[in-house]
Amino acid sequence: MNEFRSFLYKLARILGDVNAVKRGKVGRLIGRRAAGRVTGQAMRKLFK
């Protein structure tokens, strides 16, 4: 079951990427993804 959920999340991410390319919003997508990574790293350091 967990593998299936993982597959669905990956599929959703790919579809979101395709959609961003179609709409010409790739820069925004990359910026948000980078901001999410930075936030995640900061949270890990805070709650370690």
mmCIF entry with sequence, helices, sheets and N, C-alpha, C, O atoms, coordinates in Angstrom:
data_MODEL
# 
_entry.id   MODEL 
# 
_entity.id                         1 
_entity.type                       polymer 
_entity.pdbx_number_of_molecules   1 
# 
_entity_poly.entity_id                      1 
_entity_poly.type                           'polypeptide(L)' 
_entity_poly.nstd_linkage                   no 
_entity_poly.nstd_monomer                   no 
_entity_poly.pdbx_seq_one_letter_code       MNEFRSFLYKLARILGDVNAVKRGKVGRLIGRRAAGRVTGQAMRKLFK 
_entity_poly.pdbx_seq_one_letter_code_can   MNEFRSFLYKLARILGDVNAVKRGKVGRLIGRRAAGRVTGQAMRKLFK 
_entity_poly.pdbx_strand_id                 A 
# 
loop_
_entity_poly_seq.entity_id 
_entity_poly_seq.num 
_entity_poly_seq.mon_id 
_entity_poly_seq.hetero 
1 1  MET n 
1 2  ASN n 
1 3  GLU n 
1 4  PHE n 
1 5  ARG n 
1 6  SER n 
1 7  PHE n 
1 8  LEU n 
1 9  TYR n 
1 10 LYS n 
1 11 LEU n 
1 12 ALA n 
1 13 ARG n 
1 14 ILE n 
1 15 LEU n 
1 16 GLY n 
1 17 ASP n 
1 18 VAL n 
1 19 ASN n 
1 20 ALA n 
1 21 VAL n 
1 22 LYS n 
1 23 ARG n 
1 24 GLY n 
1 25 LYS n 
1 26 VAL n 
1 27 GLY n 
1 28 ARG n 
1 29 LEU n 
1 30 ILE n 
1 31 GLY n 
1 32 ARG n 
1 33 ARG n 
1 34 ALA n 
1 35 ALA n 
1 36 GLY n 
1 37 ARG n 
1 38 VAL n 
1 39 THR n 
1 40 GLY n 
1 41 GLN n 
1 42 ALA n 
1 43 MET n 
1 44 ARG n 
1 45 LYS n 
1 46 LEU n 
1 47 PHE n 
1 48 LYS n 
# 
_struct_asym.id          A 
_struct_asym.entity_id   1 
# 
loop_
_struct_conf.conf_type_id 
_struct_conf.id 
_struct_conf.pdbx_PDB_helix_id 
_struct_conf.beg_label_comp_id 
_struct_conf.beg_label_asym_id 
_struct_conf.beg_label_seq_id 
_struct_conf.pdbx_beg_PDB_ins_code 
_struct_conf.end_label_comp_id 
_struct_conf.end_label_asym_id 
_struct_conf.end_label_seq_id 
_struct_conf.pdbx_end_PDB_ins_code 
_struct_conf.beg_auth_comp_id 
_struct_conf.beg_auth_asym_id 
_struct_conf.beg_auth_seq_id 
_struct_conf.end_auth_comp_id 
_struct_conf.end_auth_asym_id 
_struct_conf.end_auth_seq_id 
_struct_conf.pdbx_PDB_helix_class 
_struct_conf.details 
_struct_conf.pdbx_PDB_helix_length 
HELX_P HELX_P1 AA1 ASN A 2  ? ARG A 23 ? ASN A 2  ARG A 23 1 ? 22 
HELX_P HELX_P2 AA2 VAL A 26 ? LEU A 46 ? VAL A 26 LEU A 46 1 ? 21 
# 
_struct_conf_type.id          HELX_P 
_struct_conf_type.criteria    ? 
_struct_conf_type.reference   ? 
# 
loop_
_atom_site.group_PDB 
_atom_site.id 
_atom_site.type_symbol 
_atom_site.label_atom_id 
_atom_site.label_alt_id 
_atom_site.label_comp_id 
_atom_site.label_asym_id 
_atom_site.label_entity_id 
_atom_site.label_seq_id 
_atom_site.pdbx_PDB_ins_code 
_atom_site.Cartn_x 
_atom_site.Cartn_y 
_atom_site.Cartn_z 
_atom_site.occupancy 
_atom_site.B_iso_or_equiv 
_atom_site.pdbx_formal_charge 
_atom_site.auth_seq_id 
_atom_site.auth_comp_id 
_atom_site.auth_asym_id 
_atom_site.auth_atom_id 
_atom_site.pdbx_PDB_model_num 
ATOM 1   N N  . MET A 1 1  ? 0.823  -1.205 0.000   1.00 0.00 ? 1  MET A N  1 
ATOM 2   C CA . MET A 1 1  ? 0.000  0.000  0.000   1.00 0.00 ? 1  MET A CA 1 
ATOM 3   C C  . MET A 1 1  ? 0.862  1.262  0.000   1.00 0.00 ? 1  MET A C  1 
ATOM 4   O O  . MET A 1 1  ? 0.559  2.237  -0.688  1.00 0.00 ? 1  MET A O  1 
ATOM 5   N N  . ASN A 1 2  ? 1.932  1.227  0.777   1.00 0.00 ? 2  ASN A N  1 
ATOM 6   C CA . ASN A 1 2  ? 2.804  2.384  0.860   1.00 0.00 ? 2  ASN A CA 1 
ATOM 7   C C  . ASN A 1 2  ? 3.486  2.669  -0.483  1.00 0.00 ? 2  ASN A C  1 
ATOM 8   O O  . ASN A 1 2  ? 3.680  3.826  -0.856  1.00 0.00 ? 2  ASN A O  1 
ATOM 9   N N  . GLU A 1 3  ? 3.847  1.600  -1.203  1.00 0.00 ? 3  GLU A N  1 
ATOM 10  C CA . GLU A 1 3  ? 4.475  1.763  -2.509  1.00 0.00 ? 3  GLU A CA 1 
ATOM 11  C C  . GLU A 1 3  ? 3.507  2.431  -3.488  1.00 0.00 ? 3  GLU A C  1 
ATOM 12  O O  . GLU A 1 3  ? 3.903  3.266  -4.300  1.00 0.00 ? 3  GLU A O  1 
ATOM 13  N N  . PHE A 1 4  ? 2.255  2.053  -3.395  1.00 0.00 ? 4  PHE A N  1 
ATOM 14  C CA . PHE A 1 4  ? 1.242  2.619  -4.280  1.00 0.00 ? 4  PHE A CA 1 
ATOM 15  C C  . PHE A 1 4  ? 1.074  4.113  -4.018  1.00 0.00 ? 4  PHE A C  1 
ATOM 16  O O  . PHE A 1 4  ? 0.965  4.906  -4.954  1.00 0.00 ? 4  PHE A O  1 
ATOM 17  N N  . ARG A 1 5  ? 1.054  4.487  -2.762  1.00 0.00 ? 5  ARG A N  1 
ATOM 18  C CA . ARG A 1 5  ? 0.916  5.899  -2.403  1.00 0.00 ? 5  ARG A CA 1 
ATOM 19  C C  . ARG A 1 5  ? 2.121  6.689  -2.898  1.00 0.00 ? 5  ARG A C  1 
ATOM 20  O O  . ARG A 1 5  ? 1.980  7.800  -3.409  1.00 0.00 ? 5  ARG A O  1 
ATOM 21  N N  . SER A 1 6  ? 3.293  6.111  -2.741  1.00 0.00 ? 6  SER A N  1 
ATOM 22  C CA . SER A 1 6  ? 4.518  6.745  -3.218  1.00 0.00 ? 6  SER A CA 1 
ATOM 23  C C  . SER A 1 6  ? 4.453  6.959  -4.725  1.00 0.00 ? 6  SER A C  1 
ATOM 24  O O  . SER A 1 6  ? 4.825  8.019  -5.227  1.00 0.00 ? 6  SER A O  1 
ATOM 25  N N  . PHE A 1 7  ? 3.978  5.947  -5.437  1.00 0.00 ? 7  PHE A N  1 
ATOM 26  C CA . PHE A 1 7  ? 3.824  6.052  -6.887  1.00 0.00 ? 7  PHE A CA 1 
ATOM 27  C C  . PHE A 1 7  ? 2.868  7.186  -7.249  1.00 0.00 ? 7  PHE A C  1 
ATOM 28  O O  . PHE A 1 7  ? 3.138  7.963  -8.165  1.00 0.00 ? 7  PHE A O  1 
ATOM 29  N N  . LEU A 1 8  ? 1.751  7.279  -6.531  1.00 0.00 ? 8  LEU A N  1 
ATOM 30  C CA . LEU A 1 8  ? 0.774  8.326  -6.832  1.00 0.00 ? 8  LEU A CA 1 
ATOM 31  C C  . LEU A 1 8  ? 1.349  9.721  -6.599  1.00 0.00 ? 8  LEU A C  1 
ATOM 32  O O  . LEU A 1 8  ? 1.099  10.636 -7.384  1.00 0.00 ? 8  LEU A O  1 
ATOM 33  N N  . TYR A 1 9  ? 2.119  9.885  -5.522  1.00 0.00 ? 9  TYR A N  1 
ATOM 34  C CA . TYR A 1 9  ? 2.734  11.189 -5.260  1.00 0.00 ? 9  TYR A CA 1 
ATOM 35  C C  . TYR A 1 9  ? 3.729  11.557 -6.354  1.00 0.00 ? 9  TYR A C  1 
ATOM 36  O O  . TYR A 1 9  ? 3.778  12.708 -6.789  1.00 0.00 ? 9  TYR A O  1 
ATOM 37  N N  . LYS A 1 10 ? 4.525  10.581 -6.802  1.00 0.00 ? 10 LYS A N  1 
ATOM 38  C CA . LYS A 1 10 ? 5.483  10.846 -7.879  1.00 0.00 ? 10 LYS A CA 1 
ATOM 39  C C  . LYS A 1 10 ? 4.756  11.211 -9.165  1.00 0.00 ? 10 LYS A C  1 
ATOM 40  O O  . LYS A 1 10 ? 5.164  12.127 -9.879  1.00 0.00 ? 10 LYS A O  1 
ATOM 41  N N  . LEU A 1 11 ? 3.679  10.493 -9.457  1.00 0.00 ? 11 LEU A N  1 
ATOM 42  C CA . LEU A 1 11 ? 2.893  10.775 -10.656 1.00 0.00 ? 11 LEU A CA 1 
ATOM 43  C C  . LEU A 1 11 ? 2.299  12.185 -10.588 1.00 0.00 ? 11 LEU A C  1 
ATOM 44  O O  . LEU A 1 11 ? 2.318  12.914 -11.580 1.00 0.00 ? 11 LEU A O  1 
ATOM 45  N N  . ALA A 1 12 ? 1.784  12.561 -9.445  1.00 0.00 ? 12 ALA A N  1 
ATOM 46  C CA . ALA A 1 12 ? 1.197  13.897 -9.279  1.00 0.00 ? 12 ALA A CA 1 
ATOM 47  C C  . ALA A 1 12 ? 2.256  14.974 -9.481  1.00 0.00 ? 12 ALA A C  1 
ATOM 48  O O  . ALA A 1 12 ? 1.987  16.018 -10.075 1.00 0.00 ? 12 ALA A O  1 
ATOM 49  N N  . ARG A 1 13 ? 3.455  14.714 -8.985  1.00 0.00 ? 13 ARG A N  1 
ATOM 50  C CA . ARG A 1 13 ? 4.535  15.692 -9.139  1.00 0.00 ? 13 ARG A CA 1 
ATOM 51  C C  . ARG A 1 13 ? 4.918  15.850 -10.607 1.00 0.00 ? 13 ARG A C  1 
ATOM 52  O O  . ARG A 1 13 ? 5.142  16.965 -11.078 1.00 0.00 ? 13 ARG A O  1 
ATOM 53  N N  . ILE A 1 14 ? 4.991  14.741 -11.322 1.00 0.00 ? 14 ILE A N  1 
ATOM 54  C CA . ILE A 1 14 ? 5.326  14.797 -12.748 1.00 0.00 ? 14 ILE A CA 1 
ATOM 55  C C  . ILE A 1 14 ? 4.237  15.539 -13.518 1.00 0.00 ? 14 ILE A C  1 
ATOM 56  O O  . ILE A 1 14 ? 4.529  16.371 -14.377 1.00 0.00 ? 14 ILE A O  1 
ATOM 57  N N  . LEU A 1 15 ? 2.981  15.230 -13.203 1.00 0.00 ? 15 LEU A N  1 
ATOM 58  C CA . LEU A 1 15 ? 1.874  15.911 -13.885 1.00 0.00 ? 15 LEU A CA 1 
ATOM 59  C C  . LEU A 1 15 ? 1.895  17.414 -13.592 1.00 0.00 ? 15 LEU A C  1 
ATOM 60  O O  . LEU A 1 15 ? 1.599  18.226 -14.468 1.00 0.00 ? 15 LEU A O  1 
ATOM 61  N N  . GLY A 1 16 ? 2.240  17.771 -12.377 1.00 0.00 ? 16 GLY A N  1 
ATOM 62  C CA . GLY A 1 16 ? 2.354  19.183 -12.016 1.00 0.00 ? 16 GLY A CA 1 
ATOM 63  C C  . GLY A 1 16 ? 3.465  19.863 -12.794 1.00 0.00 ? 16 GLY A C  1 
ATOM 64  O O  . GLY A 1 16 ? 3.322  21.010 -13.217 1.00 0.00 ? 16 GLY A O  1 
ATOM 65  N N  . ASP A 1 17 ? 4.578  19.155 -12.983 1.00 0.00 ? 17 ASP A N  1 
ATOM 66  C CA . ASP A 1 17 ? 5.683  19.707 -13.767 1.00 0.00 ? 17 ASP A CA 1 
ATOM 67  C C  . ASP A 1 17 ? 5.259  19.934 -15.216 1.00 0.00 ? 17 ASP A C  1 
ATOM 68  O O  . ASP A 1 17 ? 5.545  20.978 -15.803 1.00 0.00 ? 17 ASP A O  1 
ATOM 69  N N  . VAL A 1 18 ? 4.578  18.950 -15.780 1.00 0.00 ? 18 VAL A N  1 
ATOM 70  C CA . VAL A 1 18 ? 4.109  19.068 -17.164 1.00 0.00 ? 18 VAL A CA 1 
ATOM 71  C C  . VAL A 1 18 ? 3.158  20.248 -17.295 1.00 0.00 ? 18 VAL A C  1 
ATOM 72  O O  . VAL A 1 18 ? 3.231  21.014 -18.256 1.00 0.00 ? 18 VAL A O  1 
ATOM 73  N N  . ASN A 1 19 ? 2.277  20.387 -16.333 1.00 0.00 ? 19 ASN A N  1 
ATOM 74  C CA . ASN A 1 19 ? 1.313  21.481 -16.343 1.00 0.00 ? 19 ASN A CA 1 
ATOM 75  C C  . ASN A 1 19 ? 2.018  22.835 -16.264 1.00 0.00 ? 19 ASN A C  1 
ATOM 76  O O  . ASN A 1 19 ? 1.628  23.779 -16.951 1.00 0.00 ? 19 ASN A O  1 
ATOM 77  N N  . ALA A 1 20 ? 3.056  22.932 -15.427 1.00 0.00 ? 20 ALA A N  1 
ATOM 78  C CA . ALA A 1 20 ? 3.805  24.181 -15.293 1.00 0.00 ? 20 ALA A CA 1 
ATOM 79  C C  . ALA A 1 20 ? 4.497  24.539 -16.600 1.00 0.00 ? 20 ALA A C  1 
ATOM 80  O O  . ALA A 1 20 ? 4.542  25.708 -16.983 1.00 0.00 ? 20 ALA A O  1 
ATOM 81  N N  . VAL A 1 21 ? 5.036  23.535 -17.284 1.00 0.00 ? 21 VAL A N  1 
ATOM 82  C CA . VAL A 1 21 ? 5.698  23.786 -18.570 1.00 0.00 ? 21 VAL A CA 1 
ATOM 83  C C  . VAL A 1 21 ? 4.682  24.294 -19.580 1.00 0.00 ? 21 VAL A C  1 
ATOM 84  O O  . VAL A 1 21 ? 4.957  25.240 -20.317 1.00 0.00 ? 21 VAL A O  1 
ATOM 85  N N  . LYS A 1 22 ? 3.513  23.673 -19.617 1.00 0.00 ? 22 LYS A N  1 
ATOM 86  C CA . LYS A 1 22 ? 2.470  24.091 -20.560 1.00 0.00 ? 22 LYS A CA 1 
ATOM 87  C C  . LYS A 1 22 ? 2.045  25.532 -20.314 1.00 0.00 ? 22 LYS A C  1 
ATOM 88  O O  . LYS A 1 22 ? 1.807  26.285 -21.258 1.00 0.00 ? 22 LYS A O  1 
ATOM 89  N N  . ARG A 1 23 ? 1.950  25.910 -19.050 1.00 0.00 ? 23 ARG A N  1 
ATOM 90  C CA . ARG A 1 23 ? 1.476  27.253 -18.706 1.00 0.00 ? 23 ARG A CA 1 
ATOM 91  C C  . ARG A 1 23 ? 2.605  28.288 -18.674 1.00 0.00 ? 23 ARG A C  1 
ATOM 92  O O  . ARG A 1 23 ? 2.352  29.484 -18.530 1.00 0.00 ? 23 ARG A O  1 
ATOM 93  N N  . GLY A 1 24 ? 3.844  27.822 -18.807 1.00 0.00 ? 24 GLY A N  1 
ATOM 94  C CA . GLY A 1 24 ? 4.981  28.742 -18.798 1.00 0.00 ? 24 GLY A CA 1 
ATOM 95  C C  . GLY A 1 24 ? 5.317  29.252 -17.411 1.00 0.00 ? 24 GLY A C  1 
ATOM 96  O O  . GLY A 1 24 ? 5.766  30.388 -17.262 1.00 0.00 ? 24 GLY A O  1 
ATOM 97  N N  . LYS A 1 25 ? 5.107  28.431 -16.396 1.00 0.00 ? 25 LYS A N  1 
ATOM 98  C CA . LYS A 1 25 ? 5.340  28.858 -15.013 1.00 0.00 ? 25 LYS A CA 1 
ATOM 99  C C  . LYS A 1 25 ? 6.436  28.021 -14.352 1.00 0.00 ? 25 LYS A C  1 
ATOM 100 O O  . LYS A 1 25 ? 6.382  27.741 -13.155 1.00 0.00 ? 25 LYS A O  1 
ATOM 101 N N  . VAL A 1 26 ? 7.429  27.629 -15.152 1.00 0.00 ? 26 VAL A N  1 
ATOM 102 C CA . VAL A 1 26 ? 8.479  26.756 -14.632 1.00 0.00 ? 26 VAL A CA 1 
ATOM 103 C C  . VAL A 1 26 ? 9.314  27.470 -13.576 1.00 0.00 ? 26 VAL A C  1 
ATOM 104 O O  . VAL A 1 26 ? 9.683  26.875 -12.563 1.00 0.00 ? 26 VAL A O  1 
ATOM 105 N N  . GLY A 1 27 ? 9.613  28.750 -13.813 1.00 0.00 ? 27 GLY A N  1 
ATOM 106 C CA . GLY A 1 27 ? 10.416 29.511 -12.857 1.00 0.00 ? 27 GLY A CA 1 
ATOM 107 C C  . GLY A 1 27 ? 9.766  29.560 -11.486 1.00 0.00 ? 27 GLY A C  1 
ATOM 108 O O  . GLY A 1 27 ? 10.438 29.410 -10.465 1.00 0.00 ? 27 GLY A O  1 
ATOM 109 N N  . ARG A 1 28 ? 8.482  29.767 -11.467 1.00 0.00 ? 28 ARG A N  1 
ATOM 110 C CA . ARG A 1 28 ? 7.742  29.823 -10.204 1.00 0.00 ? 28 ARG A CA 1 
ATOM 111 C C  . ARG A 1 28 ? 7.803  28.471 -9.500  1.00 0.00 ? 28 ARG A C  1 
ATOM 112 O O  . ARG A 1 28 ? 7.989  28.402 -8.285  1.00 0.00 ? 28 ARG A O  1 
ATOM 113 N N  . LEU A 1 29 ? 7.642  27.388 -10.279 1.00 0.00 ? 29 LEU A N  1 
ATOM 114 C CA . LEU A 1 29 ? 7.679  26.042 -9.718  1.00 0.00 ? 29 LEU A CA 1 
ATOM 115 C C  . LEU A 1 29 ? 9.041  25.758 -9.084  1.00 0.00 ? 29 LEU A C  1 
ATOM 116 O O  . LEU A 1 29 ? 9.121  25.241 -7.970  1.00 0.00 ? 29 LEU A O  1 
ATOM 117 N N  . ILE A 1 30 ? 10.113 26.103 -9.809  1.00 0.00 ? 30 ILE A N  1 
ATOM 118 C CA . ILE A 1 30 ? 11.469 25.864 -9.296  1.00 0.00 ? 30 ILE A CA 1 
ATOM 119 C C  . ILE A 1 30 ? 11.706 26.665 -8.023  1.00 0.00 ? 30 ILE A C  1 
ATOM 120 O O  . ILE A 1 30 ? 12.297 26.163 -7.067  1.00 0.00 ? 30 ILE A O  1 
ATOM 121 N N  . GLY A 1 31 ? 11.243 27.911 -8.013  1.00 0.00 ? 31 GLY A N  1 
ATOM 122 C CA . GLY A 1 31 ? 11.405 28.755 -6.821  1.00 0.00 ? 31 GLY A CA 1 
ATOM 123 C C  . GLY A 1 31 ? 10.687 28.188 -5.613  1.00 0.00 ? 31 GLY A C  1 
ATOM 124 O O  . GLY A 1 31 ? 11.235 28.174 -4.511  1.00 0.00 ? 31 GLY A O  1 
ATOM 125 N N  . ARG A 1 32 ? 9.468  27.722 -5.811  1.00 0.00 ? 32 ARG A N  1 
ATOM 126 C CA . ARG A 1 32 ? 8.704  27.162 -4.698  1.00 0.00 ? 32 ARG A CA 1 
ATOM 127 C C  . ARG A 1 32 ? 9.327  25.877 -4.192  1.00 0.00 ? 32 ARG A C  1 
ATOM 128 O O  . ARG A 1 32 ? 9.377  25.632 -2.987  1.00 0.00 ? 32 ARG A O  1 
ATOM 129 N N  . ARG A 1 33 ? 9.806  25.049 -5.126  1.00 0.00 ? 33 ARG A N  1 
ATOM 130 C CA . ARG A 1 33 ? 10.424 23.780 -4.732  1.00 0.00 ? 33 ARG A CA 1 
ATOM 131 C C  . ARG A 1 33 ? 11.695 24.032 -3.930  1.00 0.00 ? 33 ARG A C  1 
ATOM 132 O O  . ARG A 1 33 ? 11.955 23.353 -2.936  1.00 0.00 ? 33 ARG A O  1 
ATOM 133 N N  . ALA A 1 34 ? 12.488 25.014 -4.368  1.00 0.00 ? 34 ALA A N  1 
ATOM 134 C CA . ALA A 1 34 ? 13.722 25.367 -3.649  1.00 0.00 ? 34 ALA A CA 1 
ATOM 135 C C  . ALA A 1 34 ? 13.392 25.913 -2.264  1.00 0.00 ? 34 ALA A C  1 
ATOM 136 O O  . ALA A 1 34 ? 14.051 25.572 -1.282  1.00 0.00 ? 34 ALA A O  1 
ATOM 137 N N  . ALA A 1 35 ? 12.376 26.757 -2.190  1.00 0.00 ? 35 ALA A N  1 
ATOM 138 C CA . ALA A 1 35 ? 11.974 27.319 -0.896  1.00 0.00 ? 35 ALA A CA 1 
ATOM 139 C C  . ALA A 1 35 ? 11.494 26.210 0.038   1.00 0.00 ? 35 ALA A C  1 
ATOM 140 O O  . ALA A 1 35 ? 11.759 26.251 1.239   1.00 0.00 ? 35 ALA A O  1 
ATOM 141 N N  . GLY A 1 36 ? 10.797 25.230 -0.507  1.00 0.00 ? 36 GLY A N  1 
ATOM 142 C CA . GLY A 1 36 ? 10.324 24.109 0.308   1.00 0.00 ? 36 GLY A CA 1 
ATOM 143 C C  . GLY A 1 36 ? 11.485 23.295 0.858   1.00 0.00 ? 36 GLY A C  1 
ATOM 144 O O  . GLY A 1 36 ? 11.444 22.848 2.004   1.00 0.00 ? 36 GLY A O  1 
ATOM 145 N N  . ARG A 1 37 ? 12.526 23.099 0.042   1.00 0.00 ? 37 ARG A N  1 
ATOM 146 C CA . ARG A 1 37 ? 13.697 22.345 0.507   1.00 0.00 ? 37 ARG A CA 1 
ATOM 147 C C  . ARG A 1 37 ? 14.401 23.088 1.632   1.00 0.00 ? 37 ARG A C  1 
ATOM 148 O O  . ARG A 1 37 ? 14.783 22.488 2.637   1.00 0.00 ? 37 ARG A O  1 
ATOM 149 N N  . VAL A 1 38 ? 14.573 24.397 1.461   1.00 0.00 ? 38 VAL A N  1 
ATOM 150 C CA . VAL A 1 38 ? 15.244 25.203 2.486   1.00 0.00 ? 38 VAL A CA 1 
ATOM 151 C C  . VAL A 1 38 ? 14.448 25.173 3.783   1.00 0.00 ? 38 VAL A C  1 
ATOM 152 O O  . VAL A 1 38 ? 15.016 25.033 4.865   1.00 0.00 ? 38 VAL A O  1 
ATOM 153 N N  . THR A 1 39 ? 13.145 25.304 3.670   1.00 0.00 ? 39 THR A N  1 
ATOM 154 C CA . THR A 1 39 ? 12.281 25.265 4.847   1.00 0.00 ? 39 THR A CA 1 
ATOM 155 C C  . THR A 1 39 ? 12.373 23.908 5.542   1.00 0.00 ? 39 THR A C  1 
ATOM 156 O O  . THR A 1 39 ? 12.447 23.837 6.769   1.00 0.00 ? 39 THR A O  1 
ATOM 157 N N  . GLY A 1 40 ? 12.368 22.836 4.756   1.00 0.00 ? 40 GLY A N  1 
ATOM 158 C CA . GLY A 1 40 ? 12.472 21.493 5.324   1.00 0.00 ? 40 GLY A CA 1 
ATOM 159 C C  . GLY A 1 40 ? 13.776 21.289 6.068   1.00 0.00 ? 40 GLY A C  1 
ATOM 160 O O  . GLY A 1 40 ? 13.796 20.697 7.147   1.00 0.00 ? 40 GLY A O  1 
ATOM 161 N N  . GLN A 1 41 ? 14.868 21.778 5.493   1.00 0.00 ? 41 GLN A N  1 
ATOM 162 C CA . GLN A 1 41 ? 16.173 21.646 6.155   1.00 0.00 ? 41 GLN A CA 1 
ATOM 163 C C  . GLN A 1 41 ? 16.192 22.432 7.458   1.00 0.00 ? 41 GLN A C  1 
ATOM 164 O O  . GLN A 1 41 ? 16.709 21.953 8.467   1.00 0.00 ? 41 GLN A O  1 
ATOM 165 N N  . ALA A 1 42 ? 15.634 23.633 7.440   1.00 0.00 ? 42 ALA A N  1 
ATOM 166 C CA . ALA A 1 42 ? 15.591 24.457 8.647   1.00 0.00 ? 42 ALA A CA 1 
ATOM 167 C C  . ALA A 1 42 ? 14.753 23.781 9.739   1.00 0.00 ? 42 ALA A C  1 
ATOM 168 O O  . ALA A 1 42 ? 15.127 23.801 10.911  1.00 0.00 ? 42 ALA A O  1 
ATOM 169 N N  . MET A 1 43 ? 13.634 23.192 9.356   1.00 0.00 ? 43 MET A N  1 
ATOM 170 C CA . MET A 1 43 ? 12.776 22.525 10.331  1.00 0.00 ? 43 MET A CA 1 
ATOM 171 C C  . MET A 1 43 ? 13.481 21.301 10.931  1.00 0.00 ? 43 MET A C  1 
ATOM 172 O O  . MET A 1 43 ? 13.366 21.033 12.127  1.00 0.00 ? 43 MET A O  1 
ATOM 173 N N  . ARG A 1 44 ? 14.204 20.573 10.093  1.00 0.00 ? 44 ARG A N  1 
ATOM 174 C CA . ARG A 1 44 ? 14.947 19.417 10.608  1.00 0.00 ? 44 ARG A CA 1 
ATOM 175 C C  . ARG A 1 44 ? 15.974 19.835 11.635  1.00 0.00 ? 44 ARG A C  1 
ATOM 176 O O  . ARG A 1 44 ? 16.145 19.171 12.658  1.00 0.00 ? 44 ARG A O  1 
ATOM 177 N N  . LYS A 1 45 ? 16.666 20.943 11.365  1.00 0.00 ? 45 LYS A N  1 
ATOM 178 C CA . LYS A 1 45 ? 17.669 21.424 12.315  1.00 0.00 ? 45 LYS A CA 1 
ATOM 179 C C  . LYS A 1 45 ? 17.022 21.886 13.621  1.00 0.00 ? 45 LYS A C  1 
ATOM 180 O O  . LYS A 1 45 ? 17.568 21.680 14.705  1.00 0.00 ? 45 LYS A O  1 
ATOM 181 N N  . LEU A 1 46 ? 15.853 22.511 13.500  1.00 0.00 ? 46 LEU A N  1 
ATOM 182 C CA . LEU A 1 46 ? 15.158 23.009 14.695  1.00 0.00 ? 46 LEU A CA 1 
ATOM 183 C C  . LEU A 1 46 ? 14.690 21.868 15.596  1.00 0.00 ? 46 LEU A C  1 
ATOM 184 O O  . LEU A 1 46 ? 14.837 21.946 16.816  1.00 0.00 ? 46 LEU A O  1 
ATOM 185 N N  . PHE A 1 47 ? 14.136 20.822 15.017  1.00 0.00 ? 47 PHE A N  1 
ATOM 186 C CA . PHE A 1 47 ? 13.520 19.762 15.788  1.00 0.00 ? 47 PHE A CA 1 
ATOM 187 C C  . PHE A 1 47 ? 14.355 18.491 15.866  1.00 0.00 ? 47 PHE A C  1 
ATOM 188 O O  . PHE A 1 47 ? 13.817 17.395 16.025  1.00 0.00 ? 47 PHE A O  1 
ATOM 189 N N  . LYS A 1 48 ? 15.651 18.641 15.754  1.00 0.00 ? 48 LYS A N  1 
ATOM 190 C CA . LYS A 1 48 ? 16.534 17.488 15.786  1.00 0.00 ? 48 LYS A CA 1 
ATOM 191 C C  . LYS A 1 48 ? 16.783 17.008 17.207  1.00 0.00 ? 48 LYS A C  1 
ATOM 192 O O  . LYS A 1 48 ? 17.512 16.037 17.412  1.00 0.00 ? 48 LYS A O  1 
# 
